[in-house]
Amino acid sequence: MSSPTNTTALILIIVAMCVAAPSASGQIYKFVDENGIINYTGTKPNRDDYVVVACQLCRKSRAADYRRVPLDTERFAAEVNQAARTHNLDAALLRAVIHVESWFDPAAVSRVGAQGLMQLMPDTGKQYGIRNPFDAAENIAVGSQHLKELIDQYGGDERLALAAYNAGAGAVRKYKGVPPYRETRDYIDRVSILRDRYASARGQGAP
């Protein structure tokens, strides 16, 4: 288990490297340094022991047929169901968001620095007092709270809430609705498709 100091250092390294040095290809490289700290960077490391982590997620997200991709009803089931009960959310919706955001990879980091299963931006995590965005239970708890607050903010309109989760509340406010961004519209469609599929799967309806 990482100490609080190492955890803090890890978060700072990830945020600094991913935001300050994004790669032109959108790839994120992962390696463990001499102090045992996991590093994520948008610049290809000058070493042989790195692995590429972000482009795999990009390929899945862009190329996947969300009507046919295999569902994952098992991983993090306890955490998802607990968060759904706590925040009165449909567990199928929550699982669909996680699927689209990170493909259930708790170590996922986007090219703009979003972290963990629900791809929380550092400022959002800080707003909710998150300690370790790569801890599955904590990430799901904070991400679901954020999503629930957005749903309430938009009077139960889940499309607007998902648009704000993806593009930011400022974009929803600017366009007085779902922004005309292809990424955001695709995001809403993908979550909606998976939400329906998870709801039909055993044990994935509302808690």
ROKEZA-667755 format. One line per field, with one value per residue (C-alpha): residue in one letter; z negated, y negated, x; residue number from 1. Coordinates in steps of 0.001 Angstrom, whole numbers. Layout:
! residues N
residuo: [A,...]
Z: [Z,...]
Y: [Y,...]
X: [X,...]
num: [NUM,...]
//
This chain:
! residues 207
residuo: [M,S,S,P,T,N,T,T,A,L,I,L,I,I,V,A,M,C,V,A,A,P,S,A,S,G,Q,I,Y,K,F,V,D,E,N,G,I,I,N,Y,T,G,T,K,P,N,R,D,D,Y,V,V,V,A,C,Q,L,C,R,K,S,R,A,A,D,Y,R,R,V,P,L,D,T,E,R,F,A,A,E,V,N,Q,A,A,R,T,H,N,L,D,A,A,L,L,R,A,V,I,H,V,E,S,W,F,D,P,A,A,V,S,R,V,G,A,Q,G,L,M,Q,L,M,P,D,T,G,K,Q,Y,G,I,R,N,P,F,D,A,A,E,N,I,A,V,G,S,Q,H,L,K,E,L,I,D,Q,Y,G,G,D,E,R,L,A,L,A,A,Y,N,A,G,A,G,A,V,R,K,Y,K,G,V,P,P,Y,R,E,T,R,D,Y,I,D,R,V,S,I,L,R,D,R,Y,A,S,A,R,G,Q,G,A,P]
Z: [0,906,-1872,-1840,-733,2189,3151,3178,5210,7668,8218,8706,11168,13188,13326,14148,16859,18545,18648,19308,21857,23914,26902,30415,30809,27559,26121,22441,21359,17997,16200,12670,11692,9489,6356,7145,8119,11056,13633,16474,19193,22607,23775,24820,22029,22816,21314,22290,19469,20329,21512,23554,21722,23140,26826,26029,24381,27316,29805,27784,27440,31071,32798,30532,31515,28208,29167,29335,26979,24133,20946,17640,14901,12300,11745,9016,8553,4810,5262,8055,6182,2988,4809,6649,3368,1635,4371,5616,9067,11517,11185,14910,15680,13347,14845,18364,17492,16083,19175,21571,19441,18614,19769,16104,15841,12405,13530,16671,17327,20256,22352,20469,17038,16160,13703,12724,13397,13792,15308,12734,13530,10699,9905,9651,7383,5215,4962,3382,1210,3026,1601,4178,7575,8516,5661,7257,4363,3785,7480,7968,4808,5854,9528,8701,6297,8996,11554,9155,8409,12136,12637,9817,11190,14527,13022,13666,17324,17655,21161,19921,16885,19106,21412,18427,17097,20448,21650,18481,17132,18820,22256,21438,20200,23263,25739,23559,23946,25214,26855,30598,29977,31746,28834,26349,28500,29156,25421,24544,27193,25997,22357,23301,25336,22585,19882,21635,22121,18490,17321,19270,17819,14600,11491,13296,12833,10264,6778]
Y: [0,-3460,-5930,-9272,-10968,-8608,-8888,-12681,-12570,-10179,-12452,-15511,-13692,-12481,-15868,-17786,-15469,-14777,-18405,-20089,-17657,-16047,-14064,-14954,-11471,-11664,-8733,-8447,-6505,-4765,-3710,-3073,-5226,-4376,-5362,-2970,-5794,-5185,-7980,-8942,-11284,-12503,-12489,-9224,-8336,-7814,-4327,-810,173,-2036,-927,-2902,-3191,-5953,-5108,-1714,-3466,-5888,-3029,-1248,-4391,-5453,-2108,-281,580,-116,2000,5034,4516,7068,5791,5990,6603,7955,5642,3042,4248,3574,60,-785,502,-1285,-4591,-4136,-3597,-6492,-9009,-7538,-6820,-4076,-1564,-866,-4538,-4631,-1483,-2848,-6059,-4080,-1860,-4815,-6892,-4338,-871,153,-717,-2341,-3601,-5333,-8833,-10909,-13192,-16184,-14675,-13141,-10306,-6922,-4970,-7973,-10188,-12959,-16133,-17098,-20273,-18303,-15724,-18484,-20101,-16906,-16285,-13185,-11682,-9062,-9300,-5892,-4124,-2498,-2981,-6607,-7500,-5948,-7599,-11057,-10646,-9472,-12364,-14797,-13165,-13223,-16911,-17648,-15682,-17643,-20905,-20259,-19235,-15523,-15955,-13231,-14291,-17751,-16241,-13916,-16820,-18806,-15790,-15488,-19082,-21106,-23086,-26196,-24661,-23653,-27171,-28767,-26761,-26634,-22864,-20027,-21610,-21003,-19049,-15711,-14200,-15222,-14060,-10742,-10450,-10866,-8340,-5783,-6114,-5845,-2690,-1026,-2175,-385,2726,2805,2245,5326,7374,9276,7168,3900,1985,-686,307]
X: [0,1323,1983,90,3312,3792,133,334,3526,1934,-1058,1142,3373,416,-1280,1888,3080,-219,-1298,2031,3385,622,1823,750,-700,-2693,-742,87,3167,3494,6670,7918,10875,13861,11929,9086,6723,4367,4711,2364,3610,2552,6188,7792,10262,13915,13880,12849,10486,7491,4063,1514,-1795,-3979,-4056,-5562,-8509,-8793,-8936,-11607,-13701,-13551,-13802,-16253,-19798,-21500,-24474,-22217,-19262,-19209,-20785,-18953,-21486,-19059,-16110,-16658,-20237,-20241,-18837,-21269,-24299,-23294,-22810,-26108,-27950,-26196,-26972,-30256,-28844,-29651,-26810,-27086,-26442,-23470,-21957,-22508,-20659,-17730,-17667,-17542,-15174,-12475,-13509,-13243,-9554,-8989,-5553,-6868,-5526,-6731,-4535,-5982,-5381,-8778,-8234,-9568,-12721,-15001,-12306,-12429,-10533,-8157,-10121,-13359,-11766,-10332,-13776,-15100,-12052,-10836,-7661,-6768,-8513,-7094,-8852,-11894,-14317,-13360,-13410,-16848,-18195,-16999,-17888,-21408,-21917,-20814,-23110,-26071,-25541,-25507,-28733,-30365,-28966,-30680,-33977,-33532,-32517,-29905,-28858,-27895,-26189,-24135,-23297,-22038,-20118,-18351,-17971,-18467,-21403,-20045,-20517,-24105,-24788,-23185,-25266,-28392,-28469,-26296,-23224,-22772,-19577,-19418,-17486,-20174,-23071,-21322,-20645,-24326,-25360,-22811,-23818,-27495,-26922,-24919,-27300,-30172,-28047,-26904,-30465,-31501,-28657,-29257,-28851,-28076,-31300,-31971,-30773]
num: [1,2,3,4,5,6,7,8,9,10,11,12,13,14,15,16,17,18,19,20,21,22,23,24,25,26,27,28,29,30,31,32,33,34,35,36,37,38,39,40,41,42,43,44,45,46,47,48,49,50,51,52,53,54,55,56,57,58,59,60,61,62,63,64,65,66,67,68,69,70,71,72,73,74,75,76,77,78,79,80,81,82,83,84,85,86,87,88,89,90,91,92,93,94,95,96,97,98,99,100,101,102,103,104,105,106,107,108,109,110,111,112,113,114,115,116,117,118,119,120,121,122,123,124,125,126,127,128,129,130,131,132,133,134,135,136,137,138,139,140,141,142,143,144,145,146,147,148,149,150,151,152,153,154,155,156,157,158,159,160,161,162,163,164,165,166,167,168,169,170,171,172,173,174,175,176,177,178,179,180,181,182,183,184,185,186,187,188,189,190,191,192,193,194,195,196,197,198,199,200,201,202,203,204,205,206,207]
//
